[in-house]
Amino acid sequence: MLNKSGSRRMGGVAVSVAVICAGSAMVASALIANPGSATESLPVPKTAVPAGGYVSVCPDPAHLLKGAMAGTDAQFSPKSETAKSAVTAVVLNNATGSIPGSTISKLGGGDRLRTIAEGTDSPAGQEKAGKPSEGDVRDNLSAAVVPSEAVNEAAVLRAQPLGQQEAAVGAVLTYSAKDGDLRGLASANCQRPANDLWLLGANTTIGQTALLNIYNPSSTPATVDLELFGADGPIEAAGSRGILVPPGKSESVVLGGLAPDRGQLAVHVHSSGGSVTANIQQSALRDLVPGGVEYLSPGSGPSTRQVVTGVRIQGGETASEISDQAGYGSASPVLQLAVPGTTEAVVKVQVLGPDGEEPLAEDGVLTVPGETVQEIPLSGLPKGTYTVVATSDVSVAATARLSKGIKTGEPVDMGFSGSVERMGSRHVIPVSSDVEAKLVFGAPFRDAEVELIPISADGEPGESRTVSIAAGTTEQLPVGGDGVVAFVASASGGAVYGAQLLTDDGKADIAVVPVPEAVNGERSLPVSVGY
């Protein structure tokens, strides 16, 4: 008699045998159809595999730490009187009109906060979902929408697959407060779990608080190691290795306890066991004046080319007067570059605005020593919104720090725009609720287009529009209004990089959220047969 785990092992063996047999049949068919071609090179056949369920984690609302923290364990005090946090979530249908079963629940799998769509557990219903064509998806688009779900702790979005198609889901958390030490605006996409994450932009100098939050939505324990890099090189810190995050739990680490008095701090999060999500809640308090709050989310990861968009420069005399105040050095915009390896990087930085490239000092070329974090100022740029491209001879990671204020002596806010991947087809972009938002697209190399289909609060698509971006420029357009809560975006032509910029000309608030990754299509595995 087999126990449950034995049954699962036998089921896995049966699936593996079926996949191998299918691959063998495909190879045999190819040989029969082409006799005498046994020595020819044949394409490796692929077998479709069932898609897994969609899981993403929306971070905790911003919290204020209690007192002066000498260690690394976080304790929280109540939020301000006006602070509010809400999740906007969108789940698309497939070609047959089915919307995947989807929910918003607490991290530990406890209380269900919201059912987005009921879905079905029927295997027949799953198989019926079939494979959508691009035309079907566009012509019959609809969605289940949660325009604004108030949350007071980390939340998990789950959606079941439809047949061999992964659910098309997008969700964003937005935090805002008009009073208190955490006054400002912060926003982050609900994040897919991974085992390797890079977070840049942390600051642990006097008045700055950097809180690393790690979430484990899986059913497997996660053991997390942290690598820390500063302006002077790698940082060895007791307590940075072997951080255990149980299933359905989270851990918070005060980075000032691991690496105090660091104005430029990059964190490499590596997880073994369960996959995790991570962000850094960064905030500032200068004497009694709030200096802003933001979530630092993982970027695209180190590579020889980094693209950061949605870089909004306030510019003008007001920005200079604010950053020139004593203790306000971190209130000026910069591009941060981290080099993970030991070899120094020679980096060429280009800044692309609506009219093309803007010049930088030293032609934008700088050398960054290995295993360090360095900054290049962006405060000399004219007021506007930009895309920044950093090209290096070795792999680097990048993020842009932004700031906004109304006048000296008053609170300012901070924002961070991390590096993003090239856009593809069917990105689900939820629009952050109750704030003014703009979509920003950069096309660094060739002319490109982005098709945008708006989604209303009742899940219905509106009339699509196409945004053209000339090579080497950045375009932005207002979103929201008319009940629009999300967009489905598809890029074509040259490489396009996108972000959502949240700001209001009459307020100090600012935040940047990257365009979420494209919806995955059918998954398949190559099958090779040998002896």
C-alpha positions as CSV (number, residue, x, y, z in Angstrom):
1,M,0.0,0.0,0.0
2,L,1.4,3.4,-1.0
3,N,1.2,6.4,1.3
4,K,0.4,9.9,-0.1
5,S,4.0,10.8,-0.8
6,G,4.6,7.5,-2.5
7,S,1.5,8.1,-4.7
8,R,2.9,11.5,-5.7
9,R,6.2,9.9,-6.7
10,M,4.5,7.2,-8.7
11,G,2.4,10.0,-10.4
12,G,5.6,11.9,-11.2
13,V,7.2,8.7,-12.7
14,A,4.0,8.2,-14.8
15,V,4.1,11.7,-16.2
16,S,7.8,11.4,-17.0
17,V,7.3,8.2,-18.8
18,A,4.4,9.7,-20.8
19,V,6.5,12.7,-21.8
20,I,9.4,10.5,-22.9
21,C,7.1,8.3,-24.9
22,A,5.5,11.3,-26.5
23,G,9.0,12.6,-27.4
24,S,10.0,9.2,-28.8
25,A,6.9,9.0,-31.0
26,M,7.7,12.4,-32.4
27,V,11.2,11.5,-33.2
28,A,10.1,8.2,-34.8
29,S,7.5,10.0,-36.9
30,A,10.1,12.4,-38.2
31,L,12.5,9.5,-39.2
32,I,9.7,7.6,-40.9
33,A,8.6,10.7,-42.9
34,N,12.2,11.2,-44.0
35,P,13.8,7.9,-44.6
36,G,17.6,7.9,-44.9
37,S,17.8,11.1,-42.8
38,A,19.0,9.5,-39.6
39,T,22.2,11.4,-39.8
40,E,20.5,14.7,-40.4
41,S,20.1,17.3,-37.6
42,L,16.5,17.3,-36.4
43,P,14.8,19.9,-34.3
44,V,14.4,18.9,-30.7
45,P,10.7,18.2,-30.2
46,K,8.8,20.0,-27.4
47,T,6.0,18.7,-25.2
48,A,3.5,21.1,-23.6
49,V,3.3,20.9,-19.8
50,P,0.5,22.1,-17.6
51,A,0.9,25.7,-16.4
52,G,1.2,26.3,-12.7
53,G,-0.9,28.5,-10.5
54,Y,-0.2,32.3,-10.4
55,V,1.2,33.6,-7.1
56,S,2.3,37.1,-6.2
57,V,2.8,39.0,-2.9
58,C,1.7,42.5,-2.2
59,P,4.0,44.0,0.5
60,D,3.0,45.2,3.9
61,P,1.7,48.8,4.1
62,A,4.5,51.2,5.3
63,H,5.0,51.0,9.0
64,L,7.1,53.3,11.3
65,L,9.7,51.5,13.5
66,K,9.5,51.9,17.2
67,G,12.2,54.0,18.8
68,A,15.9,53.6,17.9
69,M,16.7,50.1,16.7
70,A,20.2,48.9,17.8
71,G,19.7,45.4,16.3
72,T,18.2,44.1,13.1
73,D,14.7,42.8,14.3
74,A,11.9,45.2,13.4
75,Q,9.2,46.4,15.7
76,F,6.4,48.6,14.4
77,S,4.4,51.5,15.8
78,P,1.0,52.5,14.5
79,K,0.5,54.3,11.2
80,S,-0.5,57.9,10.8
81,E,-4.1,59.0,11.0
82,T,-4.4,59.5,7.3
83,A,-2.4,56.5,6.0
84,K,-4.2,54.1,3.7
85,S,-3.1,51.2,1.6
86,A,-5.0,49.5,-1.2
87,V,-4.5,46.8,-3.8
88,T,-5.7,47.1,-7.4
89,A,-6.0,43.7,-9.2
90,V,-7.0,42.6,-12.7
91,V,-7.4,39.1,-14.0
92,L,-8.0,38.6,-17.7
93,N,-10.1,36.0,-19.5
94,N,-8.8,33.5,-22.0
95,A,-10.0,32.9,-25.6
96,T,-13.1,31.0,-24.5
97,G,-14.2,33.8,-22.2
98,S,-13.2,31.9,-19.0
99,I,-11.7,34.0,-16.1
100,P,-9.4,32.0,-13.8
101,G,-10.5,31.4,-10.2
102,S,-8.5,34.0,-8.3
103,T,-8.4,35.4,-4.7
104,I,-6.7,37.9,-2.5
105,S,-5.8,36.5,0.9
106,K,-3.5,36.9,3.9
107,L,0.1,35.7,3.5
108,G,-0.3,32.7,5.7
109,G,-3.2,31.3,3.8
110,G,-5.6,32.5,6.5
111,D,-8.6,34.7,5.9
112,R,-9.6,35.3,2.3
113,L,-9.8,39.1,1.8
114,R,-11.5,39.1,-1.6
115,T,-12.6,36.7,-4.3
116,I,-11.7,38.2,-7.6
117,A,-13.3,35.4,-9.8
118,E,-14.9,32.1,-8.8
119,G,-13.3,29.9,-11.5
120,T,-13.7,26.2,-11.6
121,D,-11.9,23.2,-10.2
122,S,-13.2,20.9,-12.9
123,P,-10.5,19.2,-15.0
124,A,-12.9,19.2,-17.9
125,G,-13.3,23.0,-17.5
126,Q,-9.5,23.4,-17.4
127,E,-9.0,21.4,-20.6
128,K,-11.8,23.4,-22.3
129,A,-9.8,26.6,-21.8
130,G,-7.7,25.7,-24.7
131,K,-5.0,27.9,-26.3
132,P,-6.0,31.5,-27.1
133,S,-4.9,33.1,-30.3
134,E,-3.7,36.7,-30.3
135,G,-6.8,37.8,-32.3
136,D,-9.2,36.0,-30.0
137,V,-7.7,37.6,-26.9
138,R,-7.9,41.1,-28.4
139,D,-11.4,40.7,-29.8
140,N,-13.1,39.1,-26.8
141,L,-11.1,40.7,-24.0
142,S,-12.8,41.0,-20.6
143,A,-11.5,40.9,-17.0
144,A,-12.4,40.5,-13.3
145,V,-11.4,43.7,-11.5
146,V,-10.8,44.7,-8.0
147,P,-10.4,48.6,-8.3
148,S,-9.3,49.2,-4.7
149,E,-9.1,46.6,-1.9
150,A,-8.0,48.1,1.4
151,V,-5.3,46.1,3.2
152,N,-3.4,46.4,6.5
153,E,-0.9,43.6,6.0
154,A,0.9,41.7,3.3
155,A,-1.5,40.0,0.9
156,V,-1.2,37.1,-1.6
157,L,-2.8,36.9,-5.0
158,R,-3.5,33.5,-6.4
159,A,-5.0,32.4,-9.7
160,Q,-5.6,29.0,-11.1
161,P,-4.3,28.2,-14.6
162,L,-6.7,27.5,-17.5
163,G,-5.6,24.4,-19.3
164,Q,-2.0,24.9,-20.4
165,Q,-2.2,28.7,-20.0
166,E,-1.0,30.6,-17.0
167,A,-3.4,33.1,-15.6
168,A,-3.0,36.7,-16.9
169,V,-2.9,38.8,-13.7
170,G,-1.6,42.2,-12.7
171,A,-1.8,43.8,-9.2
172,V,-0.3,46.9,-7.5
173,L,-0.2,48.1,-3.9
174,T,-0.4,51.9,-3.3
175,Y,0.3,53.6,0.1
176,S,-0.3,57.2,0.8
177,A,-0.3,59.4,4.0
178,K,-0.8,63.1,4.4
179,D,0.6,63.3,7.9
180,G,3.1,61.6,10.2
181,D,6.8,60.6,9.8
182,L,5.9,58.4,6.8
183,R,4.1,61.1,4.9
184,G,4.2,60.6,1.2
185,L,3.4,58.2,-1.6
186,A,4.7,54.7,-2.2
187,S,3.8,52.0,-4.6
188,A,4.9,48.5,-5.7
189,N,3.8,45.8,-8.1
190,C,2.7,42.6,-6.3
191,Q,5.7,40.4,-6.9
192,R,6.3,36.9,-8.2
193,P,8.5,34.7,-6.0
194,A,12.1,34.0,-7.0
195,N,15.3,32.7,-5.6
196,D,17.7,35.5,-6.7
197,L,16.9,39.2,-6.2
198,W,18.8,42.5,-6.4
199,L,17.6,45.6,-4.5
200,L,19.4,49.0,-4.9
201,G,18.9,52.4,-3.4
202,A,19.0,51.6,0.4
203,N,20.3,54.3,2.7
204,T,21.1,53.8,6.4
205,T,22.7,57.2,7.3
206,I,21.3,59.4,10.1
207,G,17.6,60.1,9.6
208,Q,17.2,57.3,7.0
209,T,15.5,54.0,7.7
210,A,15.9,51.0,5.4
211,L,13.7,48.0,6.3
212,L,14.2,44.8,4.3
213,N,11.0,42.7,4.1
214,I,11.2,39.0,2.9
215,Y,8.0,37.0,2.2
216,N,7.6,33.3,1.7
217,P,4.3,32.4,0.1
218,S,5.3,28.8,-0.7
219,S,4.7,25.6,1.3
220,T,8.5,25.1,1.7
221,P,10.8,26.8,4.2
222,A,13.2,29.3,2.7
223,T,16.8,30.0,3.9
224,V,17.9,33.4,2.8
225,D,21.5,34.8,2.5
226,L,22.2,38.5,2.1
227,E,25.1,40.0,0.2
228,L,25.6,43.7,1.0
229,F,27.6,46.2,-1.1
230,G,28.4,49.8,-0.4
231,A,30.5,52.6,-1.9
232,D,33.7,51.1,-0.4
233,G,33.0,47.5,-1.3
234,P,31.4,44.4,0.1
235,I,30.1,44.5,3.7
236,E,30.5,41.5,6.0
237,A,27.7,41.5,8.7
238,A,26.8,39.1,11.4
239,G,23.2,38.0,10.9
240,S,23.1,38.3,7.1
241,R,23.3,34.6,6.4
242,G,20.9,31.7,7.1
243,I,17.8,33.8,7.7
244,L,14.9,31.3,8.0
245,V,11.6,32.3,6.6
246,P,8.9,29.6,7.4
247,P,6.2,28.8,4.9
248,G,3.5,31.5,4.7
249,K,5.5,33.8,6.9
250,S,7.7,37.0,6.5
251,E,10.8,38.3,8.1
252,S,11.9,41.9,8.5
253,V,15.5,43.1,8.9
254,V,16.6,46.6,9.8
255,L,19.5,47.1,7.4
256,G,21.0,49.8,9.6
257,G,21.8,47.1,12.1
258,L,23.7,45.2,9.4
259,A,25.3,48.1,7.6
260,P,25.0,51.4,9.5
261,D,25.8,54.8,8.0
262,R,25.8,53.7,4.4
263,G,24.5,56.3,1.9
264,Q,24.6,53.8,-1.0
265,L,23.7,50.2,-0.2
266,A,22.8,47.4,-2.6
267,V,21.4,44.1,-1.3
268,H,21.6,40.7,-3.1
269,V,18.9,38.4,-1.7
270,H,19.5,34.7,-2.4
271,S,17.0,32.0,-1.2
272,S,17.4,28.3,-1.1
273,G,14.4,26.1,-0.6
274,G,11.2,28.1,-1.1
275,S,11.1,31.0,-3.4
276,V,10.6,34.4,-1.8
277,T,9.7,38.0,-2.6
278,A,11.5,41.0,-1.1
279,N,11.4,44.7,-0.9
280,I,13.0,47.5,1.1
281,Q,10.8,50.1,2.8
282,Q,13.0,53.2,2.6
283,S,12.0,56.4,4.5
284,A,13.7,59.6,5.7
285,L,13.1,62.0,8.6
286,R,15.3,65.2,8.7
287,D,14.9,66.6,12.2
288,L,11.1,66.8,12.4
289,V,10.5,67.1,8.6
290,P,9.3,64.0,6.8
291,G,11.7,63.1,3.9
292,G,9.5,60.6,2.0
293,V,8.8,56.9,1.8
294,E,9.1,54.4,-1.0
295,Y,9.3,50.6,-1.7
296,L,12.6,49.5,-3.3
297,S,11.6,46.6,-5.5
298,P,13.9,44.1,-7.3
299,G,15.2,45.3,-10.7
300,S,15.9,43.2,-13.8
301,G,19.1,41.8,-12.4
302,P,22.7,42.5,-13.3
303,S,23.6,42.6,-17.0
304,T,25.8,44.6,-19.4
305,R,22.9,46.9,-20.3
306,Q,20.5,48.4,-17.8
307,V,17.5,50.5,-18.8
308,V,15.6,52.7,-16.3
309,T,12.5,54.6,-17.3
310,G,10.0,56.9,-15.6
311,V,12.9,59.0,-14.3
312,R,11.1,62.3,-13.5
313,I,13.4,65.3,-12.8
314,Q,11.8,68.2,-10.9
315,G,14.4,70.6,-12.1
316,G,14.3,74.4,-11.6
317,E,15.3,76.7,-8.7
318,T,12.9,75.0,-6.3
319,A,14.6,71.7,-6.6
320,S,18.1,73.3,-6.2
321,E,17.0,75.2,-3.1
322,I,15.6,72.1,-1.5
323,S,18.6,69.9,-2.1
324,D,21.0,72.7,-1.0
325,Q,19.5,72.6,2.5
326,A,21.7,71.1,5.2
327,G,21.2,67.3,5.4
328,Y,19.2,67.2,2.1
329,G,21.9,65.7,-0.1
330,S,19.8,62.6,-0.7
331,A,17.0,64.8,-2.0
332,S,18.7,65.2,-5.4
333,P,18.2,62.8,-8.3
334,V,21.0,60.3,-9.0
335,L,21.6,57.0,-11.0
336,Q,23.0,54.3,-8.8
337,L,25.2,51.5,-10.3
338,A,26.3,48.4,-8.5
339,V,29.0,46.0,-9.8
340,P,28.5,42.5,-8.4
341,G,31.8,41.1,-9.7
342,T,35.4,41.9,-8.7
343,T,36.3,43.5,-12.1
344,E,35.7,47.3,-12.4
345,A,33.1,48.4,-14.9
346,V,33.4,51.1,-17.5
347,V,29.9,52.4,-18.0
348,K,28.4,54.7,-20.6
349,V,25.2,56.5,-19.4
350,Q,22.7,58.0,-21.8
351,V,19.7,60.0,-20.8
352,L,16.8,60.1,-23.3
353,G,14.0,62.7,-23.1
354,P,11.1,63.6,-25.4
355,D,13.4,65.4,-27.8
356,G,16.3,62.9,-27.7
357,E,19.5,62.6,-25.7
358,E,20.5,65.1,-23.0
359,P,24.2,65.6,-22.4
360,L,25.9,64.6,-19.2
361,A,29.2,65.6,-17.6
362,E,32.2,63.6,-18.9
363,D,30.0,62.4,-21.7
364,G,28.3,60.1,-19.2
365,V,31.3,57.8,-18.9
366,L,32.4,56.6,-15.5
367,T,34.4,53.8,-13.9
368,V,32.8,51.8,-11.1
369,P,35.2,49.6,-9.0
370,G,34.2,46.0,-8.6
371,E,31.9,45.0,-5.7
372,T,30.9,48.7,-5.1
373,V,28.0,51.0,-5.5
374,Q,28.5,54.4,-7.1
375,E,26.3,57.4,-8.1
376,I,26.1,59.7,-11.1
377,P,24.2,62.9,-10.5
378,L,21.1,63.7,-12.6
379,S,20.2,67.1,-11.0
380,G,21.7,69.0,-14.0
381,L,19.0,67.7,-16.3
382,P,16.1,70.0,-17.4
383,K,12.7,69.4,-15.9
384,G,11.1,66.4,-17.6
385,T,10.7,62.6,-17.7
386,Y,13.5,60.4,-19.0
387,T,14.7,57.0,-19.9
388,V,18.3,56.2,-18.8
389,V,20.4,53.6,-20.5
390,A,23.6,52.3,-18.9
391,T,25.9,50.2,-21.1
392,S,28.9,48.4,-19.4
393,D,31.7,46.1,-20.3
394,V,30.8,43.9,-17.3
395,S,27.5,43.2,-15.6
396,V,26.0,45.9,-13.4
397,A,22.7,46.6,-11.7
398,A,21.0,50.0,-11.7
399,T,18.3,52.2,-10.1
400,A,17.4,55.8,-10.2
401,R,16.6,57.8,-7.0
402,L,14.1,60.7,-7.5
403,S,12.9,63.4,-5.2
404,K,10.1,66.0,-5.2
405,G,9.3,68.9,-3.0
406,I,7.2,72.1,-3.1
407,K,9.3,74.5,-1.2
408,T,12.2,74.6,1.4
409,G,11.4,73.7,5.0
410,E,8.5,71.5,4.0
411,P,8.2,67.7,3.6
412,V,9.6,66.1,0.4
413,D,8.9,62.7,-1.0
414,M,11.2,60.2,-2.6
415,G,10.8,57.7,-5.5
416,F,12.9,54.9,-7.0
417,S,12.9,53.6,-10.6
418,G,14.6,50.3,-11.0
419,S,15.9,48.7,-14.2
420,V,13.3,47.0,-16.3
421,E,13.1,44.3,-19.0
422,R,12.1,44.9,-22.6
423,M,8.4,44.9,-23.1
424,G,6.6,42.1,-25.1
425,S,3.0,41.2,-25.6
426,R,0.1,41.3,-23.2
427,H,1.4,43.2,-20.1
428,V,-1.4,43.7,-17.6
429,I,-0.8,47.2,-16.0
430,P,-3.1,48.0,-13.1
431,V,-3.5,51.8,-12.5
432,S,-2.8,52.8,-9.0
433,S,-5.9,54.0,-7.3
434,D,-6.7,57.6,-6.1
435,V,-3.5,59.1,-7.5
436,E,-2.5,60.8,-10.7
437,A,-0.6,58.5,-13.0
438,K,1.2,58.6,-16.3
439,L,2.5,55.7,-18.4
440,V,6.1,56.3,-19.6
441,F,7.7,54.4,-22.5
442,G,11.3,54.7,-23.7
443,A,12.6,53.4,-27.1
444,P,16.4,53.7,-26.9
445,F,17.4,52.1,-30.2
446,R,14.7,52.0,-32.8
447,D,11.2,53.4,-33.5
448,A,8.6,51.4,-31.6
449,E,4.9,51.3,-30.9
450,V,2.8,50.3,-27.9
451,E,-0.8,49.3,-28.2
452,L,-2.9,50.1,-25.1
453,I,-6.3,48.6,-24.4
454,P,-8.0,50.2,-21.4
455,I,-10.0,48.1,-18.9
456,S,-12.8,49.7,-16.9
457,A,-13.9,49.0,-13.4
458,D,-16.6,46.6,-14.6
459,G,-14.0,44.6,-16.5
460,E,-14.9,45.8,-20.0
461,P,-12.3,46.8,-22.6
462,G,-12.3,50.3,-24.2
463,E,-11.1,51.5,-27.5
464,S,-7.4,50.7,-28.1
465,R,-4.9,53.4,-28.9
466,T,-1.4,53.2,-30.2
467,V,1.5,55.2,-28.9
468,S,4.5,55.8,-31.2
469,I,7.9,56.3,-29.7
470,A,10.7,57.6,-31.9
471,A,14.1,56.0,-31.6
472,G,16.2,57.6,-28.8
473,T,13.2,59.3,-27.1
474,T,10.8,58.9,-24.2
475,E,7.0,59.4,-24.3
476,Q,4.5,59.8,-21.5
477,L,0.7,59.9,-21.5
478,P,-1.9,60.5,-18.7
479,V,-3.9,57.5,-17.6
480,G,-6.9,57.0,-15.4
481,G,-10.1,58.9,-15.6
482,D,-13.3,57.6,-17.3
483,G,-13.3,54.6,-14.9
484,V,-10.1,53.1,-16.3
485,V,-8.4,50.9,-13.8
486,A,-5.9,49.0,-16.0
487,F,-4.4,48.6,-19.4
488,V,-3.3,45.6,-21.5
489,A,-0.2,46.7,-23.3
490,S,1.7,45.1,-26.3
491,A,4.9,46.5,-27.8
492,S,6.2,46.1,-31.3
493,G,9.1,47.4,-33.4
494,G,12.2,48.3,-31.5
495,A,12.8,47.5,-27.9
496,V,10.4,49.4,-25.5
497,Y,10.8,49.9,-21.8
498,G,7.9,51.0,-19.6
499,A,6.9,52.3,-16.2
500,Q,4.0,54.0,-14.4
501,L,4.9,57.4,-12.9
502,L,2.7,58.5,-10.0
503,T,2.9,62.2,-9.2
504,D,0.9,65.4,-8.8
505,D,2.1,68.8,-9.7
506,G,0.5,70.3,-6.7
507,K,1.9,67.9,-4.1
508,A,5.3,66.5,-3.1
509,D,4.2,62.9,-3.8
510,I,6.1,60.8,-6.2
511,A,6.5,57.1,-6.9
512,V,7.5,54.9,-9.9
513,V,6.2,51.4,-10.7
514,P,7.7,49.3,-13.6
515,V,5.4,47.8,-16.2
516,P,4.9,44.2,-15.0
517,E,6.4,41.3,-16.9
518,A,4.4,40.0,-19.9
519,V,1.9,37.3,-19.5
520,N,3.4,33.9,-20.1
521,G,1.9,31.7,-22.8
522,E,1.8,28.0,-23.1
523,R,4.8,26.3,-21.4
524,S,6.7,23.5,-23.0
525,L,9.8,21.4,-22.3
526,P,12.3,20.1,-24.9
527,V,12.3,16.3,-25.0
528,S,15.5,14.5,-26.1
529,V,15.8,10.8,-26.5
530,G,19.2,9.1,-26.5
531,Y,21.0,5.9,-25.6
